[in-house]
Structure formats: C-alpha cells, structure tokens
C-alpha cells in the first residue's frame, strides 16, 4: 500500500431532497463528482467498473409529492421507471409470492418469511422451507395502533444471516420505522443500491408501502431517510447520468 492510500479516508455524503424526483437528480449529480471508481471483484457485472459513494445518507422530506423521476420533454434519456411499474412493484412488496427460480423476494421476507432447512436422505439433499408465520408489516401496524408511537422496536428486517451464502443477497436489508410528530417515517438501509436501475423503483414502491401503513395506523405520511455504503452507477449509465444532470463535459476517472 502506498502512502497516498494510507492517507485516504472515507467520504460520507449527506443529501437533502424535497421529493423522490429531486432525490434522484441530486444523487446523480453528487455521485458524478464524489463517487469512487473501482472494478467489481464479486457481484453483479463482475469485472466491470462501478462509480460508488463511500457512504451516503439521503433525506427526502416530501416523498409523496413526485414519486417517479421527471425526464425532460424531448429528451432521449430512457425513463428509469413509471407509475405502472411501481404499482406492480408494490404487489411484489406486499405479498409473499415468488417464482421457483427466486431465492427470496422483498415481499416474502416482509409478510411471509421462511427459513430453508437442508437435510440428507438416501444420498440426496432435501431442502424444505419452514414458514416463520410473521407478517412484519401487519405487526408494525399493530404495535403502533395498540401500544402507541413511543417505541424503537418497530423495525422490519429483510436480511437473514444465511444470505451471505447467496449469489445475489438482498440489497435492501432493513426498513426501520418511526411515528413522530403525527407522521410515519421510514429509515432504510441498502447494502448495495443501483442508482439508475433500482433507486427510483425501490423508493417509489416503498413510499407506497409507507402510505398504506400510515393510513392503517391512522397517522400522516412522513419522510424517508435512506443510507447505503453501496449506492452506485454501473458504467453503462455514466453517460445517461451526465446527460440528465447536464454534465456532459465531466470526465470520470
């Protein structure tokens, strides 16, 4: 390790945004200036380059105001998502349905989590899923409705210890909640987060989940605060991000 590497330190970034469209635009602008370029050793697109924040905290004060990114009229930039897709994604978050090829879905982990049990029988490996019978969304609603807002225990977990063995472990790991000042707020943690292809749909769908839960609890809809040590742009999206943020002359090294 050379002396320059020894002197380098992580650079946490804080971004405050009005709504989800503003959050996406500001994150794109910031990552082009403050992102770290590296080659992916393991994970999606291994061998390619990725532009990534060291760590980012994002506060969105009015996420319901504009949920999907606004693409300027006449622009050739493809929209990263739309409301039709987010409505479909909402069902993915609120149900436990998954295909035979999926190890998990966020919805399964939230409303119908299962633990996989492996056993050997007659020389064959048998895999069985044991339901945990815990709908975390409904449990959080129940906690706030029956016991009040003064708690730090109303957290919903996506990740499991066994996820470390998966080829594609969940990116979203935690959805923490807070009812304060008469509003339901979400605090999110993503271990890895695709700023172009995942961020807009993820936050759009989670905002709709928050609205549903706030309505069920009987409080107003609040903020989203999200953090990640892996918010990134894949190399294919660098030019798209530069076009959207009007930074076409910016050189990424």
C-alpha positions as CSV (number, residue, x, y, z in Angstrom):
1,X,0.0,0.0,0.0
2,X,1.5,3.3,-1.0
3,X,1.5,6.5,1.1
4,X,-1.4,8.0,-0.7
5,X,-3.7,5.1,0.0
6,X,-2.7,5.2,3.7
7,X,-3.8,8.9,3.9
8,X,-7.1,8.3,2.1
9,X,-10.3,8.2,4.3
10,X,-13.9,7.5,3.6
11,X,-16.0,10.5,2.5
12,X,-19.6,10.2,3.8
13,X,-22.1,12.3,1.8
14,X,-25.4,13.8,3.0
15,X,-28.1,14.8,0.5
16,X,-31.3,16.5,1.4
17,X,-34.1,16.5,-1.2
18,X,-37.7,17.7,-1.5
19,X,-39.3,14.7,-3.2
20,X,-38.2,11.5,-4.9
21,X,-37.5,13.1,-8.3
22,X,-35.3,15.7,-6.6
23,X,-33.6,13.0,-4.6
24,X,-32.7,11.0,-7.8
25,X,-31.4,14.1,-9.6
26,X,-29.3,15.2,-6.6
27,X,-27.8,11.8,-6.1
28,X,-26.9,11.5,-9.8
29,X,-25.2,15.0,-9.6
30,X,-23.3,14.2,-6.4
31,X,-22.1,10.7,-7.4
32,X,-20.6,12.1,-10.7
33,X,-18.5,14.5,-8.6
34,X,-17.8,12.5,-5.4
35,X,-18.1,8.8,-6.5
36,X,-15.2,6.3,-6.3
37,X,-14.5,4.3,-9.4
38,X,-13.5,0.7,-8.9
39,X,-13.6,-2.7,-10.7
40,X,-16.2,-5.2,-9.3
41,X,-14.5,-8.3,-8.0
42,X,-17.7,-10.0,-6.9
43,X,-21.3,-9.3,-7.5
44,X,-23.4,-8.1,-10.4
45,X,-21.4,-7.2,-13.5
46,X,-18.2,-8.7,-12.0
47,X,-15.2,-7.4,-14.0
48,X,-16.8,-4.1,-14.9
49,X,-16.4,-0.7,-13.4
50,X,-18.7,0.9,-10.9
51,X,-19.0,4.5,-9.7
52,X,-19.9,4.5,-6.0
53,X,-20.3,6.7,-2.9
54,X,-18.2,5.7,0.1
55,X,-21.3,6.2,2.2
56,X,-24.4,8.2,1.6
57,X,-27.3,9.4,3.7
58,X,-30.3,10.7,1.9
59,X,-33.2,12.6,3.5
60,X,-36.4,13.0,1.4
61,X,-38.8,15.4,3.1
62,X,-41.9,15.0,0.9
63,X,-41.5,11.7,-1.0
64,X,-45.2,11.6,-1.9
65,X,-45.0,14.9,-3.9
66,X,-43.3,13.5,-7.0
67,X,-42.7,9.7,-6.9
68,X,-41.2,9.0,-10.3
69,X,-38.3,10.8,-11.9
70,X,-39.2,13.5,-14.4
71,X,-37.4,13.2,-17.7
72,X,-37.3,16.5,-19.7
73,X,-39.7,16.6,-22.6
74,X,-38.0,15.7,-25.9
75,X,-35.0,14.0,-24.1
76,X,-33.7,10.7,-25.5
77,X,-32.9,9.5,-22.0
78,X,-35.0,6.4,-21.1
79,X,-37.2,6.8,-18.1
80,X,-35.8,4.5,-15.3
81,X,-39.4,3.7,-14.1
82,X,-43.0,4.7,-14.3
83,X,-46.1,4.6,-12.1
84,X,-47.4,1.5,-13.8
85,X,-44.2,-0.4,-12.9
86,X,-44.2,1.0,-9.3
87,X,-47.8,-0.2,-8.8
88,X,-46.7,-3.7,-9.9
89,X,-43.7,-3.4,-7.7
90,X,-46.0,-2.6,-4.8
91,X,-47.6,-6.0,-5.1
92,X,-44.1,-7.5,-5.1
93,X,-43.5,-5.8,-1.7
94,X,-46.9,-6.6,-0.1
95,X,-47.2,-10.3,-1.0
96,X,-45.0,-13.4,-0.4
97,X,-45.3,-14.7,-4.0
98,X,-42.1,-15.8,-5.7
99,X,-41.2,-18.0,-8.6
100,X,-39.3,-21.3,-8.4
101,X,-36.1,-19.6,-9.6
102,X,-36.1,-16.9,-6.9
103,X,-34.4,-17.4,-3.6
104,X,-36.5,-14.7,-2.0
105,X,-38.4,-11.5,-2.7
106,X,-38.6,-8.5,-0.5
107,X,-42.4,-9.2,-0.1
108,X,-41.8,-12.7,1.1
109,X,-39.3,-11.5,3.7
110,X,-41.7,-8.8,4.9
111,X,-45.0,-10.7,5.0
112,X,-44.3,-14.5,4.8
113,X,-40.6,-15.1,5.7
114,X,-39.3,-18.7,5.5
115,X,-36.2,-20.4,6.7
116,X,-34.6,-23.0,4.4
117,X,-33.8,-26.3,6.1
118,X,-31.4,-28.8,4.4
119,X,-31.2,-32.5,5.2
120,X,-29.5,-35.6,3.7
121,X,-31.7,-38.6,2.9
122,X,-30.7,-41.7,0.9
123,X,-27.7,-39.8,-0.6
124,X,-29.9,-36.9,-1.7
125,X,-30.0,-33.3,-0.4
126,X,-33.5,-32.3,0.6
127,X,-34.5,-28.7,1.0
128,X,-37.5,-27.7,3.0
129,X,-38.9,-24.2,3.7
130,X,-40.2,-23.5,7.2
131,X,-42.6,-20.6,7.5
132,X,-41.9,-18.2,10.3
133,X,-45.5,-17.1,10.4
134,X,-44.7,-13.4,10.9
135,X,-46.2,-10.6,8.7
136,X,-43.8,-7.8,9.7
137,X,-45.9,-5.1,8.0
138,X,-49.1,-6.0,9.9
139,X,-47.1,-6.5,13.2
140,X,-45.7,-2.9,12.9
141,X,-49.1,-1.5,12.2
142,X,-50.4,-3.4,15.3
143,X,-47.7,-2.1,17.5
144,X,-48.4,1.5,16.7
145,X,-52.1,1.2,16.8
146,X,-52.3,-0.7,20.1
147,X,-49.3,0.5,22.1
148,X,-48.6,3.9,20.8
149,X,-45.7,5.7,18.9
150,X,-43.1,5.7,21.8
151,X,-41.0,2.7,20.7
152,X,-37.8,1.8,18.9
153,X,-38.8,-1.8,18.3
154,X,-41.0,-1.4,15.1
155,X,-38.3,-2.5,12.6
156,X,-38.8,-4.8,9.6
157,X,-35.9,-7.0,8.5
158,X,-35.2,-8.2,5.0
159,X,-31.8,-9.8,5.6
160,X,-31.1,-13.1,7.2
161,X,-27.6,-14.5,8.3
162,X,-27.8,-17.2,5.6
163,X,-28.0,-14.6,2.9
164,X,-24.2,-14.4,3.0
165,X,-24.2,-17.7,1.0
166,X,-26.4,-16.5,-1.8
167,X,-25.1,-15.4,-5.2
168,X,-27.4,-12.4,-5.1
169,X,-28.2,-11.5,-1.5
170,X,-30.9,-8.8,-0.8
171,X,-29.8,-5.2,-1.4
172,X,-32.4,-3.8,0.9
173,X,-31.7,-5.1,4.4
174,X,-33.7,-3.0,6.9
175,X,-36.8,-0.9,7.0
176,X,-36.9,0.9,10.3
177,X,-39.9,3.0,11.2
178,X,-40.7,5.9,13.4
179,X,-44.0,7.6,14.3
180,X,-43.2,11.1,15.4
181,X,-44.9,14.5,15.1
182,X,-48.0,12.7,13.9
183,X,-46.3,11.1,10.9
184,X,-44.9,7.7,9.9
185,X,-41.3,7.9,8.7
186,X,-39.1,5.2,7.1
187,X,-35.4,4.7,7.7
188,X,-33.8,2.4,5.2
189,X,-30.5,0.6,4.8
190,X,-29.3,-0.7,1.4
191,X,-26.0,-2.8,1.4
192,X,-25.9,-2.2,-2.4
193,X,-28.1,0.1,-4.5
194,X,-28.2,0.7,-8.2
195,X,-28.8,4.4,-8.6
196,X,-30.1,4.2,-12.2
197,X,-32.0,0.9,-12.4
198,X,-33.0,0.3,-8.8
199,X,-33.3,3.5,-6.8
200,X,-36.3,5.1,-8.5
201,X,-38.5,1.9,-8.4
202,X,-37.3,0.9,-4.9
203,X,-38.1,4.2,-3.3
204,X,-41.3,4.6,-5.3
205,X,-42.6,1.2,-4.1
206,X,-41.5,1.7,-0.5
207,X,-43.2,5.1,-0.5
208,X,-46.5,3.5,-1.4
209,X,-46.0,0.9,1.3
210,X,-45.4,3.7,3.8
211,X,-48.6,5.5,2.7
212,X,-50.5,2.3,3.2
213,X,-49.1,1.7,6.6
214,X,-49.6,5.3,7.7
215,X,-53.3,5.1,6.6
216,X,-53.8,1.8,8.6
217,X,-52.1,3.3,11.7
218,X,-54.1,6.5,11.4
219,X,-51.2,9.0,11.1
220,X,-50.0,11.2,8.3
221,X,-47.4,10.2,5.8
222,X,-43.8,11.3,6.6
223,X,-40.2,11.3,5.4
224,X,-37.8,8.8,4.0
225,X,-34.3,8.7,5.3
226,X,-32.1,6.1,3.5
227,X,-28.4,5.2,3.8
228,X,-26.1,3.0,1.9
229,X,-22.4,2.2,1.6
230,X,-23.1,0.9,-1.9
231,X,-25.2,3.4,-3.8
232,X,-23.6,3.2,-7.3
233,X,-23.8,3.7,-11.0
234,X,-22.8,0.9,-13.4
235,X,-20.6,2.1,-16.3
236,X,-23.3,1.8,-18.8
237,X,-25.3,4.5,-17.0
238,X,-22.5,7.1,-16.7
239,X,-23.3,8.9,-19.9
240,X,-27.0,8.8,-19.2
241,X,-26.4,10.4,-15.8
242,X,-24.2,13.1,-17.3
243,X,-27.0,13.8,-19.9
244,X,-29.7,14.1,-17.2
245,X,-27.6,16.3,-14.9
246,X,-26.2,18.5,-17.8
247,X,-22.6,17.5,-17.0
248,X,-21.6,16.2,-20.5
249,X,-18.1,17.6,-20.2
250,X,-17.4,15.9,-16.9
251,X,-14.6,13.3,-17.1
252,X,-14.9,10.3,-14.8
253,X,-11.6,8.7,-13.9
